[in-house]
């Protein structure tokens, strides 16, 4: 049942994003940023944790999870070290995601040829 919930949640989010992309003048960058911010807002409201518990990997593989992760890291860092802790914990927690995106992008750019 968890696989079905994960598939339905992630598929629904992707469907909504694709519909927004097809029917508006927003670019993929706009949509990616918006979904990341929505993930942070849902985390602030305490909803995203419940979504993760319900849908599992369907919620943790989306870009919205990056917003959730940034928010949670910021709150934990602020609780530990104030404003300075907020920024240091934010960089420590999100660093692995950012580095992996850069490395994978480089590897795939070397393997595949870009379309003209």
N, C-alpha and C positions, 0 to 999 in steps of 0.2 A: 504494500500500500504506500510505503514511503517513496518508492520509485515513481509511482503514479503522481503523487503530490508534487514531487520535485519537478517532474516533467511538465505538469500542468502549470505550475507557478512560473517556471523559467520560460516556458513557451508563451504564456500569456503576456509576460513582460516584453518578450521579444516581439510578439505580435503588435502590441500597443506601440512600441518604438518604431516598428516598420510602418505602421499606419501613419504615425506622425511624420516620419521621413518622407513617405510617398505623397502626403496630402498637404504639406506645408513647405515653406521655403527654408526650413531649418536644415543645417548641415549635420553630418554625423558627429562632428565635434560639439555642436550645440546640444545634441541629444545625449551624448555621453556625459557632458558636464551636468546637464539637467538630471539625469538618472543618478549620478553620483551625489548631487545635492539632495535629491529626494531620499536617497538611502541615509544620508546624515540626518535629515529631518525626521524620518521614521525612527531612527535610532534615538534621537532626542526625545521623541514621544513615547519611547519604550515599546514600539510596535515591531521593530525589525528583529529583536531577540525572539519574540513569539513566532514570527515568520520562519526564522531559522530553526526553531524547535519543531515546527509543524512540517516544513518542507525540506529540511536538511540541505543537501548539496545543491538543490535547485535554487536556494537563496544565497548560498555562499560562493557560487561561481559567477554571479552577475557583477557588473560594474557598480551596482548599488551597494554591494558589500564593501567596496573600497571606501565609500562615504561613511558607512557604518563603522568600519575599522578605524578611520581617521577620527571620527567623533569619540569613539571609546578610548582611543589612545590619548586624545587631548584631555578628556575628563580624568583619566587615571594619572596623567602627568601633572595636571593642575592640582590634584589632590596630594600628590607627593611633594612637589617642589614649587608650587605657585606658577606664576606666568613663565618663568624660565623652564620649569619642569614640563609645562604644556608643550613648548616648542621642541625641547630635547626628546621627549617621549614620542611626539608626533613623528619626528624624523627617524627615530629608532624603529618604531613599529611599522611605518610605511616604507622604510628603505628597501626591504626585501622585495616588496611588490614592484617598486619603481625600477630597481636594478634588474629584476627578472624580465620586465617588459622591454627594457633597453637591450638586454642581451638577446632575447628571443627575436626582437625586431631586426637586430643586426644579422643574426644567423639566417633568418628567412630572407632577408634582403640579399645575402650572399648566395643563397641556394636558387631563388626564383628570380626570373627576369620581370621587371616592371612593364606594364602595358603602356603603350604610347597613345 
